Amino acid sequence: MKNLSYTTRIIFLALFLRVTDGFAEPPKLIPPLTITPLDKEISRPTSKVEIRGLIKPLREATLSTNRIAKIAHINFKEGDSFKKDEKLVQFDCLQQRAEEKAMEAEASAKELILKNNQDLSQFNAVGSLELEVSKAQYDKAMADLNVLKIRNWECTIKAPWDGRVTEVKAHKFEVIEPGREIMKILDDSSLEIEMIVPSKWLVWIQPGINCPVIIDETGKSYESYITRIGARVDPVSQTIRIFASFKGDASDVLAGMSGKVIFDLPDN
């Protein structure tokens, strides 16, 4: 290299710089800054959680009587539907009806005596004591008659609302003692979903939140929403009960069914 002339050295240097120029790193470009408008909501990531839910009726009742009575008719069987005020159970009350008729006659007689004494009192033809006694006798007869009417009204058990029979626990011609269960009914038009969830959900769970439910027995998915939240947290399990109602048609869902309710759980 020492023997090369000055001109040759310059040529070699120029060629070297031209070759190595292609291996140089290109300049890095800085991407433009993206600014999110303040009036746009930033979406929060969520994860789906499945909770077991039990279908329960809002209204159900166990029918019984507070008197000793013989069953004359049971008009509905298990699974039957009924309308409000339809006669579900009828008792044999022939003796009670006869007693009511007799008391009606006695009350009418007491009323005639009272009216007669009131007319005589205008002419001072009857004493005030006799007038008051006749009035008290009439009042007592009417009170006894009302008692019998109330008892006879209980000779029929009417449906308190539309619903279905879930169980029949007595039979025709049986004599029922007070308090014995005769029939169980429920309102199948007002079902709800009961769930038990962690109490820490109270920071975000509230009525109105949508939560689809998949019923095991039908295999279908139904839209539902939270309607109310329990009033007490279980201090041992740290859980709370919540309830949801169906949004659309759920006529094929029966009380006692269960399924999984899906929630979008916010990530903290």
Secondary structure, 3 states (H helix, E strand, C coil): CCCCCHHHHHHHHHHHHHHHHHHCCCCCCCCCCCCCCCCCCCCCCEEEEEEEEEEEECCEEEECCCCCEEEEEECCCCCCEECCCCEEEEEECHHHHHHHHHHHHHHHHHHHHHHHHHHHHCCCCCCHHHHHHHHHHHHHHHHHHHHHHHHHHCCEEECCCCEEEEEECCCCCCEECCCCCCEEEECCCCEEEEEEEEHHHHHCCCCCCECCEEECCCCCEECEEEEEECCCCECCCCEEEEEEEECCCCCCCCCCCEEEEEEEEECC
